[in-house]
Amino acid sequence: MADNTSISYEEAMKNCAKEPVHAPQCVQANGMLLAVDIKRGGQIIAVSDNSDAVLGCSSDALMGSSLAECMPSDFLTSFKAADEKLKQGSDYEIFAWEAGEQSFFSRIYYSQAWLVVETEIDVTDPGLKRSCYFDRALLDISNTNTTEQTLQKLCRSISELSGYERVLVYQFDDSWNGRVISEHTTREDIEQYIGLSFPASDIPSQVRALYHVNPIRYIADVDTEDAVIVYAEELGSMALDLSLGTIRGKSPIHTEYMKNMGLQRSMSVAIFDQNQLWGLVSCHGVSAQPLSYSTRLNIHSLVKLAEQRLMLQKQFEADRFFDRVEESRKALLDRKREIKSPQQLLEDQGHFWLKLFEAAAVALISAQTQRVIGEHIDVSTLHKVRDWLNENHSVTGVFSERDCRLSEIRQAIPELPYCGVLAVSMPIDKRNQGWLVFFRPQETEVFRWAGKLEKGEVREYKGRQVLSPRHSFEQWQQDVDGYAPIWTGIQIEAAKTLAEDLAIGASAYQIEQLNQELTEANQRLEHLVHTDALTQVWNRYHMEQTLEEEVKRCKRHGRDLAVILLDIDHFKRVNDDYGHDVGDKVLKLISEAIHQWLRSSDVFGRWGGEEFLIIAPETDLESASQLAERLRRRLSNLQFDKVGQVTASFGVAELLPSEDRNSLVKRADNALYQVKESGRNSVEVSPGK
């Protein structure tokens, strides 16, 4: 890596972050641009100087004219319909049109007060059988089951569809370095980048930000000179914002970077996880070959499909993880077993938790307990850990750390042999706040870089110090110490759940041991065991027990019983966009509203996360479905501060004579899954009697 103590290097890095991501006021020669002033009746006020090559009409002839005067009728008809959609709030619109025997694609969007029209000649090659490739690619990607399969199919499909000789996917890390995790090449002489990392400076912050505005970046031909945008004289120093465009001119530094890689053309498409930039699909061509606008749209569609598969597979992995957590929870709260102390519970489940959380040690630390499973940690050190957590994180109740060099807890407790720490509070009572703490040692992370930046590669560009595009992409290896593996959000939530269960177990044990405080302890335990702390509705434990009793009663008396499982749609976005405090408030308000809407005979509780369960005694499948639909409509009509509308998906199932409570809930969950797959905000009924 470059020596970041160098002033010139730091200056170059900052200046690179300020460089434009495209050539200002130029467009690539594969298309042309014109801008019109709608207020002047569609008068053209800016034209790229290659209009004659694309439309057969010079920029001088177009300037000052209206679209109605210079464009064919097929364009005007399609343009009118697209412009109406823009006025309704669309960021951009695209449409195809014909003039004589020539076909075109146009993309329109607003830049300030002017309407920009980008036009490309349709260069689709029927010999590629694009439609067949695209249909097969959709099916292949839809049938993948793992992240590796999805990305492999995506890279291969894009290469077959477009003719790019190399297609790769690289994923960003916390520092915005990108690692190639999938790659497909069509020639043996194409260099392989799989497993290599590219430094964050290769895709600086302003480029990453632009992917949120426009997820596609296309370079048609690195050697072709860009066309200059010519403006009407009366506009003075006007400059169009081309961020939403597809043919914006090439950045000189990016052009040099591509040439150093031996590339003739390229295309990049962003992959998002919710609203976060997750990675890029990068397509490399070493030979000149036109790529039609429609093919680029197909590639984007494949990336969006793969993006959905990746996020669904991520959710599957999370579900499998929480299934394993649920196994441990059942063991902790099994009413048929004898009540055990927190230390005994940790001894029973600790080794399982070490594997589950990939930790070296797990500790239960309170005023009375200092118990460790896994690698040894001194009791005195555990006391210091508890004191530090109580002093600094007693309010939030959660602390996670992975950076050994900047670790707050390591600075306070130097003798602590771990820099990876995940701690969640275990409020046994007001006077005794315990902690469930997982520990990880630092690991050596190996980076195989594609090219090395040196201080000597700082150069002057337009009067400023910038980083010169790398001439070499020769591999080199860097071993990075001082970090523990990242604690994922799923692991943090699971640790919080287990700590709550341990708190319940600890309370139960106190009750067993302290008969003289039986009344007070029973009240606390009742609340902890049966009530969800956030929403104050019944928790999962209570719902499971109630449902078990209802199933037995209905079978004994031959009566109907139905359950409704509902899940708040896109709730992760609420937390990501507005914060967990707003998300918690939304859950509370939804719980209060649904509880008020239900019948007195219905039992309502939180099943987990953003999922809730309704037990409807003496209710058949049709009535339960109608109840779910009423709840869905009422919820969709609510408006929440900051968030606005929040919807939910519902799965409904009726008890069958031969099934138990687990099977009943499973069928409702399967019905809920079908709703999520088909678009959410709906009710799905599991087949009943």
TIZAFI-385486 format. One record per residue (C-alpha): residue number from 1; x, y, z negated. Coordinates in steps of 0.1 Angstrom, whole numbers, plus 5000, padded with zeros to 4 digits. Each point is the difference from the previous one (the first is absolute). Layout:
<tilums>
TILUM;NUM;X;Y;Z
...
</tilums>
This chain:
<tilums>
TILUM;1;5000;5000;5000
TILUM;2;5011;5036;5005
TILUM;3;5016;5019;4971
TILUM;4;4971;5021;4987
TILUM;5;5024;5021;4980
TILUM;6;5010;5017;5032
TILUM;7;4984;5035;5004
TILUM;8;5000;4998;5038
TILUM;9;4984;4966;4999
TILUM;10;4972;5012;4976
TILUM;11;4995;5031;5022
TILUM;12;4998;4978;5031
TILUM;13;4974;4977;4983
TILUM;14;4978;5030;4991
TILUM;15;5003;5015;5035
TILUM;16;4990;4967;5016
TILUM;17;4969;5000;4979
TILUM;18;4991;5034;5015
TILUM;19;5006;4990;5036
TILUM;20;4969;4999;5023
TILUM;21;4989;4964;5007
TILUM;22;4994;5009;5037
TILUM;23;5014;5025;5025
TILUM;24;4980;5032;4993
TILUM;25;4976;5011;5027
TILUM;26;5009;4972;5024
TILUM;27;4982;4968;5011
TILUM;28;5014;4968;5015
TILUM;29;4998;4996;5037
TILUM;30;4977;4970;4999
TILUM;31;4971;5024;4994
TILUM;32;4990;5037;5002
TILUM;33;4984;5024;4976
TILUM;34;4977;5030;5003
TILUM;35;4984;5021;4973
TILUM;36;4967;5018;5004
TILUM;37;4984;5029;4981
TILUM;38;4964;4988;4993
TILUM;39;4989;5035;4990
TILUM;40;5010;5012;5035
TILUM;41;4978;4974;5018
TILUM;42;5027;4973;5001
TILUM;43;5027;5022;5015
TILUM;44;5034;4983;5003
TILUM;45;5026;5019;4980
TILUM;46;5029;4975;5000
TILUM;47;5012;4974;5025
TILUM;48;5030;4977;5001
TILUM;49;5021;5006;5031
TILUM;50;4996;4965;5013
TILUM;51;4963;5003;5007
TILUM;52;5006;4997;5037
TILUM;53;5015;4965;4996
TILUM;54;4971;4988;4979
TILUM;55;4969;5019;5013
TILUM;56;5013;5012;5033
TILUM;57;4995;5036;4990
TILUM;58;5027;5025;4990
TILUM;59;5001;5017;4966
TILUM;60;4997;5034;5017
TILUM;61;4967;4988;5017
TILUM;62;4987;4986;4967
TILUM;63;5009;5030;4978
TILUM;64;4970;5022;4994
TILUM;65;4976;4977;5016
TILUM;66;4972;4983;4982
TILUM;67;4997;4962;4997
TILUM;68;4968;5001;5021
TILUM;69;5019;5018;5028
TILUM;70;5030;4976;5003
TILUM;71;4990;4966;4986
TILUM;72;4979;4973;5018
TILUM;73;4964;4992;4990
TILUM;74;5009;4967;4984
TILUM;75;5024;5017;4977
TILUM;76;4975;5027;4990
TILUM;77;4973;4975;4992
TILUM;78;5022;4979;4978
TILUM;79;5016;5031;4985
TILUM;80;4966;5014;4989
TILUM;81;4991;4968;4981
TILUM;82;5034;4999;4983
TILUM;83;4999;5036;4991
TILUM;84;4967;4995;4982
TILUM;85;5016;4973;4979
TILUM;86;5028;5024;4991
TILUM;87;4975;5025;4988
TILUM;88;4985;4974;4977
TILUM;89;5033;4996;4982
TILUM;90;5021;4976;5019
TILUM;91;5038;5007;5000
TILUM;92;5004;4991;5037
TILUM;93;4981;4983;5028
TILUM;94;5011;4980;5031
TILUM;95;4983;4992;5032
TILUM;96;5007;4986;5035
TILUM;97;4991;5016;5032
TILUM;98;5007;4998;5037
TILUM;99;5009;5024;5029
TILUM;100;4999;4984;5034
TILUM;101;5018;4966;4997
TILUM;102;5021;5011;4970
TILUM;103;4990;4991;4964
TILUM;104;5010;5022;4970
TILUM;105;4998;4999;4962
TILUM;106;4996;5033;4980
TILUM;107;5003;5007;4963
TILUM;108;4985;5032;4986
TILUM;109;5006;5017;4966
TILUM;110;5000;5034;4984
TILUM;111;5031;5019;4993
TILUM;112;4991;5031;4980
TILUM;113;4972;5017;5020
TILUM;114;5010;4984;5033
TILUM;115;4989;4967;5015
TILUM;116;5029;4978;5013
TILUM;117;4995;4976;5029
TILUM;118;5027;4974;5006
TILUM;119;4997;4979;5032
TILUM;120;5019;4970;5012
TILUM;121;4997;4980;5032
TILUM;122;4986;4965;4993
TILUM;123;5030;4977;5008
TILUM;124;4984;4968;4988
TILUM;125;5015;4970;5019
TILUM;126;4973;4973;5006
TILUM;127;5028;4975;5005
TILUM;128;5007;5000;4963
TILUM;129;4965;4986;4994
TILUM;130;4998;5025;4971
TILUM;131;4964;4991;4991
TILUM;132;5009;4963;4996
TILUM;133;5031;5008;4979
TILUM;134;4980;5024;4978
TILUM;135;4971;4976;4994
TILUM;136;5023;4972;4991
TILUM;137;5021;5022;4977
TILUM;138;4969;5011;4981
TILUM;139;4991;4963;4994
TILUM;140;5035;4991;4991
TILUM;141;5004;5027;4974
TILUM;142;4965;4995;4986
TILUM;143;5009;4963;4993
TILUM;144;5033;5007;4980
TILUM;145;5001;4991;4964
TILUM;146;5033;5015;4988
TILUM;147;5018;5033;5003
TILUM;148;5028;4982;5019
TILUM;149;4976;4985;5025
TILUM;150;4981;5033;5005
TILUM;151;5032;5020;5007
TILUM;152;5014;4973;5023
TILUM;153;4968;4998;5021
TILUM;154;4998;5038;5001
TILUM;155;5036;5005;5013
TILUM;156;4996;4973;5026
TILUM;157;4966;5012;5011
TILUM;158;5012;5036;5004
TILUM;159;5030;4989;5020
TILUM;160;4979;4979;5024
TILUM;161;4975;5027;5004
TILUM;162;5024;5029;5006
TILUM;163;5032;4985;5013
TILUM;164;5022;5014;4972
TILUM;165;5031;4979;4997
TILUM;166;5002;5004;4962
TILUM;167;4971;5005;4976
TILUM;168;5007;5001;4962
TILUM;169;4982;5009;4968
TILUM;170;5018;5016;4972
TILUM;171;4987;5007;4965
TILUM;172;5009;5030;4979
TILUM;173;5013;4997;4965
TILUM;174;4997;5025;4971
TILUM;175;5028;5021;5015
TILUM;176;4985;4999;5035
TILUM;177;5028;4978;5014
TILUM;178;4984;4976;5025
TILUM;179;5008;4963;5001
TILUM;180;4992;4979;5031
TILUM;181;4978;4971;4989
TILUM;182;4988;4988;5033
TILUM;183;5014;5002;5036
TILUM;184;4993;4986;5035
TILUM;185;5025;5004;5029
TILUM;186;4996;4988;5036
TILUM;187;5037;4999;5010
TILUM;188;5030;4982;4986
TILUM;189;5022;5031;5004
TILUM;190;4977;5021;4979
TILUM;191;5015;5006;4965
TILUM;192;4981;4986;4971
TILUM;193;4991;5023;4971
TILUM;194;4980;4975;4978
TILUM;195;5009;5004;4964
TILUM;196;5019;5033;5005
TILUM;197;4992;5033;4983
TILUM;198;4999;5034;5016
TILUM;199;5007;5030;4977
TILUM;200;4973;5025;4992
TILUM;201;5018;5027;5020
TILUM;202;4991;4982;5032
TILUM;203;4964;5008;4993
TILUM;204;5000;5032;4980
TILUM;205;4972;5013;4979
TILUM;206;4984;5023;5027
TILUM;207;4998;4970;5023
TILUM;208;4983;4978;4974
TILUM;209;4976;5028;4992
TILUM;210;4990;5003;5037
TILUM;211;4991;4963;5001
TILUM;212;4971;5009;4976
TILUM;213;4988;5025;5027
TILUM;214;5007;4979;5030
TILUM;215;5009;4963;4995
TILUM;216;5015;4995;5035
TILUM;217;5033;5014;5014
TILUM;218;5007;4991;5037
TILUM;219;5032;5008;5020
TILUM;220;4993;4992;5036
TILUM;221;5036;5004;5014
TILUM;222;5029;5014;4981
TILUM;223;5018;5012;5032
TILUM;224;4970;5019;5015
TILUM;225;5001;5037;4995
TILUM;226;4970;5014;4980
TILUM;227;4976;5024;5015
TILUM;228;4998;5036;4985
TILUM;229;4967;5014;4989
TILUM;230;4994;5034;5017
TILUM;231;4977;5025;4982
TILUM;232;4979;5028;5013
TILUM;233;5019;5033;4997
TILUM;234;4975;5016;4977
TILUM;235;5005;4973;4973
TILUM;236;5035;5012;4991
TILUM;237;5018;4976;4976
TILUM;238;4971;4975;4997
TILUM;239;5011;4964;4993
TILUM;240;4977;4970;5001
TILUM;241;5000;4974;4972
TILUM;242;5004;4967;5019
TILUM;243;4999;4977;4969
TILUM;244;4969;4983;5012
TILUM;245;5014;4995;5035
TILUM;246;5014;4969;5016
TILUM;247;5024;5015;5026
TILUM;248;5017;5026;4978
TILUM;249;5036;5007;5011
TILUM;250;5030;4980;4988
TILUM;251;5022;5013;4972
TILUM;252;5036;5004;5012
TILUM;253;5014;4982;4970
TILUM;254;4975;4972;5004
TILUM;255;5008;4997;5036
TILUM;256;5037;4997;4992
TILUM;257;4992;4974;4973
TILUM;258;4981;4979;5025
TILUM;259;5028;5002;5026
TILUM;260;5025;4989;4973
TILUM;261;4977;4969;4994
TILUM;262;5000;4993;5038
TILUM;263;4963;5007;5002
TILUM;264;4981;5014;5030
TILUM;265;4966;5003;4985
TILUM;266;4983;4994;4966
TILUM;267;4968;5000;4982
TILUM;268;4993;5000;4962
TILUM;269;4967;4994;4982
TILUM;270;4995;5006;4963
TILUM;271;4987;4973;4977
TILUM;272;4981;5012;4969
TILUM;273;4991;4984;4967
TILUM;274;4969;5020;4991
TILUM;275;5013;5036;5004
TILUM;276;5037;4992;4995
TILUM;277;5025;4996;5028
TILUM;278;5010;4963;4997
TILUM;279;5022;4995;5030
TILUM;280;5004;5004;5038
TILUM;281;4996;4979;5031
TILUM;282;5029;5011;5022
TILUM;283;5001;4990;5037
TILUM;284;5032;5003;5019
TILUM;285;5005;4999;5038
TILUM;286;5034;4998;5016
TILUM;287;4986;5005;5035
TILUM;288;4977;5026;5015
TILUM;289;4964;4987;5003
TILUM;290;4968;5021;4999
TILUM;291;4975;4991;4972
TILUM;292;4964;5011;5006
TILUM;293;4981;5020;4974
TILUM;294;4974;4972;4998
TILUM;295;5028;4975;4992
TILUM;296;5013;5022;4972
TILUM;297;4965;5002;4986
TILUM;298;4998;4962;5001
TILUM;299;5033;4998;4981
TILUM;300;4987;5024;4974
TILUM;301;4969;4978;4996
TILUM;302;5022;4969;4995
TILUM;303;5019;5019;4973
TILUM;304;4968;5010;4982
TILUM;305;4988;4964;5001
TILUM;306;5033;4988;4986
TILUM;307;4998;5027;4974
TILUM;308;4966;4987;4988
TILUM;309;5013;4964;5000
TILUM;310;5031;5011;4979
TILUM;311;4979;5018;4975
TILUM;312;4975;4971;4998
TILUM;313;5029;4976;4995
TILUM;314;5014;5023;4973
TILUM;315;4966;4998;4983
TILUM;316;5000;4962;5003
TILUM;317;5034;4999;4983
TILUM;318;4987;5023;4972
TILUM;319;4970;4977;4996
TILUM;320;5022;4970;4997
TILUM;321;5022;5018;4974
TILUM;322;4970;5010;4980
TILUM;323;4986;4964;5002
TILUM;324;5032;4989;4982
TILUM;325;4996;5028;4975
TILUM;326;4964;4989;4994
TILUM;327;5012;4965;4992
TILUM;328;5022;5015;4973
TILUM;329;4971;5022;4987
TILUM;330;4977;4970;4996
TILUM;331;5026;4983;4979
TILUM;332;5004;5031;4978
TILUM;333;4963;5004;4994
TILUM;334;4989;4963;5000
TILUM;335;4973;4999;4972
TILUM;336;5004;4963;4997
TILUM;337;5036;5002;4988
TILUM;338;5011;5010;4966
TILUM;339;5007;5037;4994
TILUM;340;5037;5006;5003
TILUM;341;5023;5029;4991
TILUM;342;5013;5023;5027
TILUM;343;5034;4984;4996
TILUM;344;4986;4965;5006
TILUM;345;4981;5013;5031
TILUM;346;5032;5014;5014
TILUM;347;5018;4967;4994
TILUM;348;4972;4982;5018
TILUM;349;4999;5023;5030
TILUM;350;5034;5018;5000
TILUM;351;5019;4976;5024
TILUM;352;4971;5001;5024
TILUM;353;5000;5038;4999
TILUM;354;5038;5001;5007
TILUM;355;4994;4982;5033
TILUM;356;4969;5020;5008
TILUM;357;5017;5034;4995
TILUM;358;5035;4988;5011
TILUM;359;5015;5012;4967
TILUM;360;5030;4990;4980
TILUM;361;4982;5005;4966
TILUM;362;4967;5010;4986
TILUM;363;4995;5014;4965
TILUM;364;4971;5007;4977
TILUM;365;5010;5029;4977
TILUM;366;4980;5015;4972
TILUM;367;5005;5011;4964
TILUM;368;4997;4963;4988
TILUM;369;5011;4981;5031
TILUM;370;5032;4999;5021
TILUM;371;4998;4969;5022
TILUM;372;5019;4994;5032
TILUM;373;4996;4972;5026
TILUM;374;5029;4996;5025
TILUM;375;5034;5016;4997
TILUM;376;5010;5011;4965
TILUM;377;4996;5036;4988
TILUM;378;5010;5011;4965
TILUM;379;4972;5009;4976
TILUM;380;5016;5033;4992
TILUM;381;4999;5009;5037
TILUM;382;4963;4990;5002
TILUM;383;4993;5023;4971
TILUM;384;5016;5029;5019
TILUM;385;4981;4991;5031
TILUM;386;4967;5002;4981
TILUM;387;5009;5032;4983
TILUM;388;5010;5016;5033
TILUM;389;4968;4989;5017
TILUM;390;4978;5012;4972
TILUM;391;5018;5034;5000
TILUM;392;4999;5005;5038
TILUM;393;4972;4980;5015
TILUM;394;4974;4993;4973
TILUM;395;4974;5022;5018
TILUM;396;5002;4984;5034
TILUM;397;5007;4965;4987
TILUM;398;5020;4991;5031
TILUM;399;5037;5003;5008
TILUM;400;5020;4985;5029
TILUM;401;5036;5005;5011
TILUM;402;5024;4985;5025
TILUM;403;5029;5025;5005
TILUM;404;5029;4992;4977
TILUM;405;5018;5032;5008
TILUM;406;4971;5023;4991
TILUM;407;4983;4978;4975
TILUM;408;4984;5019;4971
TILUM;409;4998;4971;4977
TILUM;410;5036;4989;5007
TILUM;411;5013;5035;4992
TILUM;412;4982;4998;4967
TILUM;413;5009;4963;4993
TILUM;414;5034;4994;5017
TILUM;415;5002;4965;4985
TILUM;416;4969;4988;5019
TILUM;417;5013;4976;5026
TILUM;418;4972;5006;5025
TILUM;419;4990;5029;5022
TILUM;420;4969;4985;5014
TILUM;421;4973;5006;4973
TILUM;422;4962;4996;5002
TILUM;423;4983;5009;4968
TILUM;424;4962;5002;4993
TILUM;425;4985;5009;4966
TILUM;426;4980;4974;4980
TILUM;427;4978;5021;4976
TILUM;428;4994;4975;4972
TILUM;429;4987;5028;4978
TILUM;430;5005;5037;4994
TILUM;431;5029;4995;4977
TILUM;432;5018;4973;5020
TILUM;433;5007;5006;5037
TILUM;434;5018;4969;5014
TILUM;435;5016;4996;5034
TILUM;436;5002;4972;5025
TILUM;437;5033;5006;5018
TILUM;438;5016;4982;5030
TILUM;439;5037;5003;5008
TILUM;440;5020;4996;5032
TILUM;441;5037;5003;5005
TILUM;442;5015;5021;5028
TILUM;443;5006;4982;5033
TILUM;444;5024;5006;5028
TILUM;445;4980;5010;5031
TILUM;446;5017;4994;5033
TILUM;447;4994;5024;5028
TILUM;448;5011;4991;5036
TILUM;449;5001;5033;5017
TILUM;450;4997;5006;5037
TILUM;451;5027;5026;5003
TILUM;452;5019;5021;4975
TILUM;453;4999;5037;4995
TILUM;454;5032;5017;4992
TILUM;455;5009;5036;4990
TILUM;456;5017;5005;5033
TILUM;457;4967;4996;5018
TILUM;458;4988;5035;4988
TILUM;459;5000;5024;5030
TILUM;460;4987;5034;5009
TILUM;461;4967;5002;5019
TILUM;462;4982;5033;5008
TILUM;463;5022;5018;4975
TILUM;464;4993;4976;4972
TILUM;465;5018;4969;4985
TILUM;466;4981;4969;5008
TILUM;467;5007;4962;5001
TILUM;468;5011;4988;5033
TILUM;469;4979;4971;5014
TILUM;470;5020;4968;4994
TILUM;471;5020;4986;5028
TILUM;472;5004;4966;4984
TILUM;473;4974;4976;4986
TILUM;474;5026;4975;4989
TILUM;475;4989;4981;4970
TILUM;476;5015;5005;4966
TILUM;477;4991;4988;4965
TILUM;478;4995;5020;4968
TILUM;479;4994;4985;4966
TILUM;480;4979;5022;4978
TILUM;481;5000;4995;4962
TILUM;482;4981;5017;4972
TILUM;483;4965;4990;5008
TILUM;484;4975;4974;4989
TILUM;485;4973;4988;5023
TILUM;486;4970;5023;5003
TILUM;487;4970;4994;4977
TILUM;488;4970;4999;5023
TILUM;489;4967;5015;4992
TILUM;490;4984;4966;4998
TILUM;491;5025;4989;4974
TILUM;492;4994;5031;4979
TILUM;493;4962;4995;5001
TILUM;494;5004;4963;4991
TILUM;495;5023;5008;4971
TILUM;496;4974;5025;4987
TILUM;497;4974;4973;5002
TILUM;498;5021;4975;4981
TILUM;499;5009;5025;4974
TILUM;500;4963;5007;4994
TILUM;501;4993;4963;4997
TILUM;502;5029;4997;4975
TILUM;503;4985;5028;4981
TILUM;504;4967;4981;4998
TILUM;505;5019;4969;4989
TILUM;506;5018;5020;4974
TILUM;507;4968;5015;4987
TILUM;508;4984;4965;4998
TILUM;509;5030;4987;4981
TILUM;510;4998;5029;4975
TILUM;511;4964;4993;4994
TILUM;512;5008;4963;4993
TILUM;513;5028;5011;4976
TILUM;514;4983;5029;4983
TILUM;515;4967;4988;4986
TILUM;516;4998;5030;4977
TILUM;517;4996;5023;5030
TILUM;518;4977;4977;5019
TILUM;519;4972;5025;5007
TILUM;520;5022;5027;5014
TILUM;521;5022;4976;5020
TILUM;522;4970;4983;5015
TILUM;523;4986;5033;5013
TILUM;524;5033;5008;5016
TILUM;525;5004;4966;5015
TILUM;526;4964;5000;5013
TILUM;527;5007;5032;5018
TILUM;528;5034;4989;5014
TILUM;529;4987;4966;5011
TILUM;530;4967;5010;5016
TILUM;531;5003;5036;5011
TILUM;532;5020;5014;5029
TILUM;533;5021;5028;4985
TILUM;534;4997;5024;5029
TILUM;535;4963;4997;5011
TILUM;536;4985;4988;4966
TILUM;537;4980;4973;5018
TILUM;538;5004;4963;4994
TILUM;539;5034;4987;5010
TILUM;540;5008;4968;5019
TILUM;541;5003;4978;4969
TILUM;542;4965;5010;4989
TILUM;543;4986;4995;5035
TILUM;544;5015;4966;5003
TILUM;545;4985;4989;4967
TILUM;546;4966;5015;5008
TILUM;547;4999;4984;5034
TILUM;548;5009;4966;4985
TILUM;549;4971;5002;4976
TILUM;550;4976;5012;5028
TILUM;551;5010;4971;5023
TILUM;552;4992;4975;4972
TILUM;553;4967;5017;4991
TILUM;554;4988;5002;5037
TILUM;555;5009;4963;5006
TILUM;556;4983;4990;4968
TILUM;557;4967;5018;5008
TILUM;558;5002;4998;5038
TILUM;559;5001;5038;5005
TILUM;560;5016;5022;5026
TILUM;561;5033;5018;4995
TILUM;562;5020;5022;5023
TILUM;563;5032;5020;4998
TILUM;564;5012;5031;5019
TILUM;565;5037;5007;5004
TILUM;566;5008;5035;5012
TILUM;567;5033;5017;5009
TILUM;568;5006;5037;5004
TILUM;569;5011;5007;5036
TILUM;570;5035;5014;5006
TILUM;571;5005;5007;4963
TILUM;572;5038;4999;5003
TILUM;573;4997;5031;5022
TILUM;574;4982;5019;4972
TILUM;575;5029;4992;4977
TILUM;576;5027;5008;5026
TILUM;577;4984;5032;5012
TILUM;578;4986;5015;4968
TILUM;579;5018;4982;4972
TILUM;580;4991;4973;4975
TILUM;581;4982;5025;4977
TILUM;582;4975;5008;5027
TILUM;583;4998;4963;5009
TILUM;584;4992;4991;4964
TILUM;585;4973;5027;4999
TILUM;586;4984;4986;5031
TILUM;587;4999;4965;4985
TILUM;588;4984;5014;4968
TILUM;589;4973;5019;5019
TILUM;590;4992;4970;5023
TILUM;591;4997;4978;4970
TILUM;592;4976;5024;4983
TILUM;593;4979;5004;5031
TILUM;594;4997;4963;5008
TILUM;595;4992;4992;4963
TILUM;596;4971;5025;5001
TILUM;597;4987;4986;5033
TILUM;598;4998;4964;4988
TILUM;599;4972;4982;4984
TILUM;600;5000;4993;4963
TILUM;601;5004;4963;5006
TILUM;602;5031;5004;5022
TILUM;603;5035;4997;4985
TILUM;604;5027;5024;5015
TILUM;605;5037;4999;4994
TILUM;606;5034;5007;5015
TILUM;607;5015;4970;5017
TILUM;608;5034;5014;5006
TILUM;609;5016;5031;5016
TILUM;610;4973;5016;5022
TILUM;611;4978;4968;5000
TILUM;612;4968;4997;4979
TILUM;613;4976;4971;4994
TILUM;614;4962;5001;4995
TILUM;615;4983;4969;4985
TILUM;616;4963;5000;5010
TILUM;617;4980;4974;4980
TILUM;618;4967;4986;5014
TILUM;619;5008;5016;5034
TILUM;620;5000;4982;5033
TILUM;621;5023;5007;5029
TILUM;622;4977;5023;5019
TILUM;623;4993;5022;4969
TILUM;624;5037;5001;4991
TILUM;625;5008;5011;5036
TILUM;626;4974;5027;4998
TILUM;627;5014;5012;4967
TILUM;628;5035;5001;5014
TILUM;629;4988;5020;5030
TILUM;630;4983;5025;4977
TILUM;631;5032;5004;4980
TILUM;632;5020;5004;5032
TILUM;633;4978;5028;5014
TILUM;634;4998;5019;4967
TILUM;635;5038;4998;4995
TILUM;636;5007;5012;5036
TILUM;637;4978;5031;4993
TILUM;638;5020;5010;4970
TILUM;639;5027;5028;5003
TILUM;640;5030;5000;4977
TILUM;641;5021;5031;4992
TILUM;642;5031;5002;5023
TILUM;643;4994;4965;5014
TILUM;644;4966;5005;5016
TILUM;645;4981;4969;5012
TILUM;646;5010;4966;4986
TILUM;647;4985;4968;5014
TILUM;648;5001;4964;4989
TILUM;649;4997;4965;5015
TILUM;650;4977;4973;4985
TILUM;651;5001;4962;5000
TILUM;652;4969;4982;4988
TILUM;653;4995;4963;4990
TILUM;654;4973;4980;4984
TILUM;655;5007;4971;4976
TILUM;656;4997;4966;5016
TILUM;657;4990;4969;4980
TILUM;658;5033;4983;5003
TILUM;659;5024;5028;4994
TILUM;660;5017;5016;4969
TILUM;661;5007;5037;4993
TILUM;662;5034;4999;5018
TILUM;663;4984;4987;5032
TILUM;664;4972;5026;4998
TILUM;665;5024;5029;4996
TILUM;666;5023;4986;5027
TILUM;667;4972;5000;5025
TILUM;668;4991;5036;4992
TILUM;669;5037;5009;5004
TILUM;670;5001;4983;5034
TILUM;671;4969;5020;5010
TILUM;672;5018;5032;4988
TILUM;673;5031;4990;5020
TILUM;674;4978;4998;5031
TILUM;675;4987;5035;4994
TILUM;676;5036;5013;4998
TILUM;677;5010;4982;5031
TILUM;678;4970;5015;5020
TILUM;679;5003;5036;4989
TILUM;680;4990;5004;4963
TILUM;681;4971;5021;4986
TILUM;682;4976;4971;5005
TILUM;683;4983;4970;4983
TILUM;684;5008;4964;5009
TILUM;685;4980;4971;4987
TILUM;686;5015;4965;4994
TILUM;687;4978;4972;5014
TILUM;688;4978;4988;4972
TILUM;689;4972;4974;4996
</tilums>
